[in-house]
Amino acid sequence: MVERGFARKNVLLIPNQIHKLIIANCANKSKLHNKIAYAGRNAMFLGKCNETEYLKSTYYKKLMKQDFYKHITIRNVKMHKKTTEIVRDKEE
């Protein structure tokens, strides 16, 4: 799902007090050129379709100006997968 078709993949980890719709609207309305691949309960996966699109964007600069920025955490998908594996291993 998230793996296909993206040159760069990030996950925004969203705490419960922040409404995902605010972040989704920001990503969709701005010229970040992101595609929301998946929006879960506490995470939103964003992808860049190609490397040149990523390099041209001011992705983080635009996000940093948003009110919700200080409440979210942005990680790459590899970090998210590793964290998920650690949590699952501890639960077993």
Backbone as ProteinMPNN parsed JSONL, in Angstrom:
{"seq_chain_A": "MVERGFARKNVLLIPNQIHKLIIANCANKSKLHNKIAYAGRNAMFLGKCNETEYLKSTYYKKLMKQDFYKHITIRNVKMHKKTTEIVRDKEE", "coords_chain_A": {"N_chain_A": [[0.823, -1.193, 0.0], [1.577, 1.549, 1.056], [4.128, 1.342, 0.138], [4.318, 1.267, -2.677], [4.929, 3.111, -5.662], [6.026, 5.564, -4.734], [8.655, 7.893, -4.367], [9.695, 9.055, -2.09], [8.781, 8.565, 1.269], [6.896, 9.462, 4.061], [5.82, 9.512, 7.462], [3.396, 11.027, 9.431], [3.047, 11.343, 12.727], [0.365, 11.597, 14.794], [-0.974, 13.09, 17.62], [-3.771, 12.318, 19.816], [-5.215, 14.668, 20.479], [-5.127, 16.338, 18.298], [-6.89, 17.004, 15.391], [-7.122, 14.95, 12.62], [-8.175, 15.765, 10.175], [-7.608, 18.471, 9.878], [-4.865, 18.466, 9.337], [-4.832, 16.898, 7.022], [-6.308, 18.538, 5.272], [-4.563, 20.701, 5.108], [-2.343, 19.51, 3.835], [-3.53, 18.734, 1.414], [-4.483, 21.176, 0.309], [-2.257, 22.832, 0.102], [0.733, 23.501, -1.821], [2.329, 21.26, -1.565], [2.583, 18.999, -2.952], [2.034, 16.424, -2.128], [0.863, 13.102, -1.724], [-1.685, 11.669, 0.006], [-1.347, 8.651, 1.23], [-2.402, 6.982, 3.102], [-4.532, 7.351, 5.851], [-4.577, 6.869, 9.134], [-5.677, 6.098, 12.517], [-3.87, 7.42, 14.294], [-1.874, 8.26, 12.64], [-0.587, 9.548, 9.563], [0.189, 8.772, 6.339], [2.344, 10.068, 4.012], [3.36, 10.63, 0.655], [5.885, 11.241, -1.81], [5.802, 11.507, -5.23], [7.958, 11.473, -7.051], [11.546, 11.876, -7.082], [12.551, 14.414, -7.946], [10.363, 16.047, -7.553], [10.239, 15.981, -4.792], [12.659, 17.255, -4.117], [12.188, 19.835, -5.098], [10.245, 20.801, -3.449], [9.153, 22.668, -0.568], [8.606, 21.351, 1.705], [8.969, 20.777, 4.614], [9.385, 23.378, 5.549], [6.948, 24.616, 5.012], [5.203, 23.07, 6.545], [6.188, 23.609, 9.099], [5.239, 26.135, 9.641], [2.637, 25.821, 10.342], [0.005, 25.744, 12.801], [-0.42, 23.29, 14.07], [2.003, 21.984, 13.941], [3.889, 21.807, 16.091], [2.838, 19.795, 17.575], [2.917, 17.4, 16.241], [4.795, 14.564, 14.988], [7.25, 13.85, 12.629], [8.367, 11.251, 10.682], [10.413, 9.0, 8.732], [9.219, 6.279, 6.707], [10.603, 3.887, 7.159], [11.562, 4.145, 9.781], [9.151, 4.208, 11.163], [8.164, 1.63, 10.606], [10.079, 0.04, 11.934], [9.722, 0.866, 14.596], [7.099, -0.019, 14.993], [7.498, -2.779, 14.76], [9.077, -3.242, 17.066], [7.286, -2.576, 19.122], [5.281, -4.503, 18.652], [6.74, -6.843, 19.13], [7.267, -6.577, 21.869], [4.703, -6.78, 22.868], [4.066, -9.402, 22.441]], "CA_chain_A": [[0.0, 0.0, 0.0], [2.402, 2.749, 1.142], [5.412, 1.089, -0.508], [4.314, 1.374, -4.13], [4.737, 4.331, -6.4], [6.525, 6.78, -4.124], [10.107, 8.016, -4.243], [9.924, 9.363, -0.678], [7.611, 8.259, 2.093], [6.978, 9.939, 5.435], [4.642, 9.302, 8.292], [3.143, 12.052, 10.436], [2.436, 10.75, 13.909], [-0.555, 12.619, 15.259], [-1.579, 12.782, 18.927], [-5.237, 12.297, 19.826], [-5.841, 15.985, 20.609], [-5.101, 17.027, 17.009], [-7.816, 16.382, 14.447], [-6.428, 14.605, 11.362], [-8.741, 16.485, 9.041], [-6.879, 19.74, 9.763], [-3.593, 18.172, 8.682], [-5.142, 16.43, 5.663], [-6.679, 19.714, 4.485], [-3.331, 21.46, 4.871], [-1.555, 18.788, 2.826], [-4.242, 18.744, 0.134], [-4.636, 22.533, -0.217], [-0.977, 23.471, -0.163], [1.458, 22.992, -2.987], [3.352, 20.333, -1.087], [2.598, 17.908, -3.931], [1.987, 15.142, -1.434], [-0.303, 12.261, -1.86], [-1.967, 10.971, 1.239], [-1.494, 7.249, 0.878], [-3.225, 6.333, 4.11], [-4.732, 8.109, 7.078], [-5.042, 5.993, 10.196], [-6.161, 6.75, 13.733], [-2.853, 8.316, 14.843], [-0.784, 8.465, 11.684], [-0.941, 9.842, 8.186], [1.321, 8.452, 5.474], [2.451, 10.955, 2.86], [4.378, 10.198, -0.288], [6.291, 12.069, -2.941], [5.783, 10.615, -6.387], [9.295, 11.304, -7.624], [12.63, 12.544, -6.35], [12.659, 15.831, -8.306], [9.239, 16.693, -6.881], [10.645, 16.123, -3.389], [13.732, 18.241, -4.021], [11.651, 21.156, -5.387], [9.271, 21.223, -2.441], [9.568, 23.264, 0.698], [7.744, 20.503, 2.53], [9.085, 21.015, 6.048], [9.226, 24.808, 5.821], [5.509, 24.918, 5.019], [4.594, 22.421, 7.705], [6.645, 24.281, 10.319], [4.455, 27.355, 9.84], [1.276, 25.466, 10.752], [-0.229, 25.703, 14.245], [-0.362, 21.917, 14.579], [3.336, 21.401, 13.748], [4.565, 21.499, 17.346], [2.176, 18.65, 18.205], [3.094, 16.18, 15.454], [6.144, 14.058, 14.772], [7.413, 13.38, 11.256], [9.417, 10.24, 10.548], [10.324, 8.267, 7.473], [8.461, 5.038, 6.854], [11.467, 2.843, 7.732], [11.557, 4.345, 11.225], [7.83, 3.805, 11.64], [8.091, 0.159, 10.559], [10.934, -0.5, 12.988], [9.042, 1.135, 15.863], [5.951, -0.927, 15.038], [8.033, -4.12, 15.042], [9.506, -3.281, 18.467], [6.068, -2.594, 19.947], [4.643, -5.82, 18.488], [7.568, -7.845, 19.808], [7.07, -6.43, 23.31], [3.345, -7.219, 23.198], [3.996, -10.865, 22.339]], "C_chain_A": [[0.865, 1.254, 0.0], [3.679, 2.577, 0.329], [5.415, 1.418, -2.001], [4.183, 2.801, -4.623], [5.262, 5.624, -5.795], [8.045, 6.752, -4.046], [10.491, 8.277, -2.793], [8.636, 9.103, 0.083], [7.856, 8.744, 3.515], [5.7, 9.587, 6.169], [4.572, 10.443, 9.304], [2.429, 11.362, 11.577], [1.649, 11.84, 14.619], [-1.137, 12.237, 16.613], [-3.1, 12.911, 18.869], [-5.867, 13.685, 19.846], [-5.845, 16.783, 19.306], [-6.013, 16.275, 16.037], [-7.108, 16.172, 13.102], [-6.909, 15.413, 10.173], [-8.037, 17.822, 8.816], [-5.574, 19.526, 8.999], [-3.817, 17.726, 7.242], [-5.511, 17.609, 4.77], [-5.455, 20.557, 4.156], [-2.512, 20.803, 3.76], [-2.213, 18.852, 1.453], [-4.327, 20.135, -0.496], [-3.309, 23.185, -0.591], [-0.331, 22.866, -1.396], [2.614, 22.124, -2.537], [3.536, 19.175, -2.06], [2.689, 16.544, -3.261], [0.767, 14.371, -1.875], [-0.494, 11.594, -0.519], [-2.27, 9.532, 0.862], [-2.429, 6.536, 1.847], [-3.339, 7.254, 5.321], [-5.342, 7.173, 8.104], [-5.474, 6.786, 11.406], [-5.154, 7.767, 14.265], [-1.684, 8.552, 13.906], [-1.35, 8.764, 10.299], [0.308, 9.604, 7.346], [1.265, 9.332, 4.242], [3.554, 10.461, 1.944], [4.659, 11.253, -1.337], [6.428, 11.142, -4.137], [7.153, 10.422, -7.029], [10.295, 12.186, -6.891], [12.726, 14.034, -6.68], [11.536, 16.636, -7.663], [9.586, 16.948, -5.414], [11.675, 17.228, -3.24], [13.236, 19.663, -4.27], [10.765, 21.683, -4.266], [9.936, 21.893, -1.248], [8.702, 22.641, 1.79], [7.797, 20.862, 4.011], [8.904, 22.484, 6.396], [7.751, 25.187, 5.896], [4.82, 24.276, 6.216], [4.96, 23.137, 9.003], [5.838, 25.538, 10.63], [3.035, 27.069, 10.339], [1.165, 25.391, 12.274], [-0.054, 24.305, 14.83], [1.04, 21.321, 14.581], [4.02, 20.995, 15.055], [3.965, 20.285, 18.061], [2.397, 17.332, 17.457], [4.567, 15.774, 15.401], [6.208, 13.518, 13.351], [8.596, 12.425, 11.217], [9.314, 9.605, 9.163], [9.662, 6.916, 7.744], [9.306, 3.924, 7.458], [11.482, 2.932, 9.248], [10.229, 3.89, 11.834], [7.696, 2.282, 11.66], [8.892, -0.465, 11.692], [10.284, -0.305, 14.359], [7.853, 0.194, 16.042], [6.402, -2.341, 15.366], [8.428, -4.258, 16.509], [8.293, -3.373, 19.388], [5.375, -3.952, 19.847], [5.418, -6.908, 19.211], [7.379, -7.791, 21.328], [5.687, -6.894, 23.746], [3.225, -8.735, 23.2], [4.653, -11.523, 23.476]], "O_chain_A": [[0.877, 1.97, -1.002], [4.255, 3.565, -0.126], [6.452, 1.818, -2.529], [3.423, 3.597, -4.072], [4.958, 6.699, -6.313], [8.646, 5.733, -3.707], [11.509, 7.77, -2.321], [7.542, 9.388, -0.402], [8.903, 8.467, 4.101], [4.644, 9.392, 5.567], [5.565, 10.779, 9.949], [1.322, 10.853, 11.405], [2.198, 12.875, 14.997], [-1.735, 11.169, 16.746], [-3.641, 13.548, 17.964], [-6.948, 13.872, 19.288], [-6.512, 17.814, 19.227], [-5.909, 15.058, 15.888], [-6.563, 17.114, 12.526], [-6.134, 15.712, 9.264], [-7.888, 18.254, 7.674], [-5.225, 20.313, 8.12], [-3.079, 18.129, 6.343], [-5.069, 17.671, 3.623], [-5.33, 21.068, 3.043], [-2.044, 21.483, 2.846], [-1.529, 19.005, 0.441], [-4.251, 20.258, -1.719], [-3.257, 24.005, -1.507], [-0.789, 21.859, -1.935], [3.728, 22.228, -3.05], [4.533, 18.456, -1.996], [3.339, 15.629, -3.767], [-0.224, 14.936, -2.338], [0.444, 11.016, 0.03], [-3.301, 9.23, 0.261], [-3.151, 5.613, 1.471], [-2.357, 7.858, 5.753], [-6.484, 6.736, 7.961], [-5.622, 8.006, 11.336], [-5.544, 8.869, 14.65], [-0.62, 8.998, 14.335], [-2.427, 8.301, 9.924], [1.364, 10.175, 7.62], [0.27, 9.345, 3.517], [4.566, 9.934, 2.406], [3.792, 12.048, -1.701], [7.095, 10.111, -4.058], [7.472, 9.329, -7.498], [9.925, 13.117, -6.176], [12.961, 14.842, -5.782], [11.742, 17.785, -7.271], [9.266, 18.003, -4.866], [11.573, 18.053, -2.331], [13.796, 20.61, -3.717], [10.561, 22.891, -4.154], [11.119, 21.698, -0.973], [8.157, 23.321, 2.66], [6.774, 21.214, 4.598], [8.326, 22.803, 7.435], [7.353, 25.986, 6.744], [3.944, 24.886, 6.83], [4.128, 23.255, 9.903], [5.77, 25.953, 11.787], [2.315, 27.994, 10.718], [2.122, 25.018, 12.953], [0.41, 24.156, 15.96], [1.251, 20.257, 15.163], [4.662, 19.946, 15.115], [4.528, 19.804, 19.045], [2.093, 16.263, 17.988], [5.457, 16.557, 15.732], [5.305, 12.801, 12.92], [9.692, 12.758, 11.668], [8.271, 9.663, 8.512], [9.567, 6.481, 8.891], [8.781, 3.093, 8.199], [11.42, 1.91, 9.931], [10.203, 3.263, 12.893], [7.174, 1.713, 12.618], [8.425, -1.403, 12.339], [10.297, -1.215, 15.187], [7.635, -0.33, 17.135], [5.763, -3.029, 16.162], [8.144, -5.281, 17.131], [8.284, -4.166, 20.33], [4.929, -4.492, 20.86], [4.828, -7.791, 19.833], [7.337, -8.827, 21.992], [5.516, -7.354, 24.876], [2.371, -9.29, 23.891], [4.685, -12.752, 23.545]]}, "name": "protein", "num_of_chains": 1, "seq": "MVERGFARKNVLLIPNQIHKLIIANCANKSKLHNKIAYAGRNAMFLGKCNETEYLKSTYYKKLMKQDFYKHITIRNVKMHKKTTEIVRDKEE"}
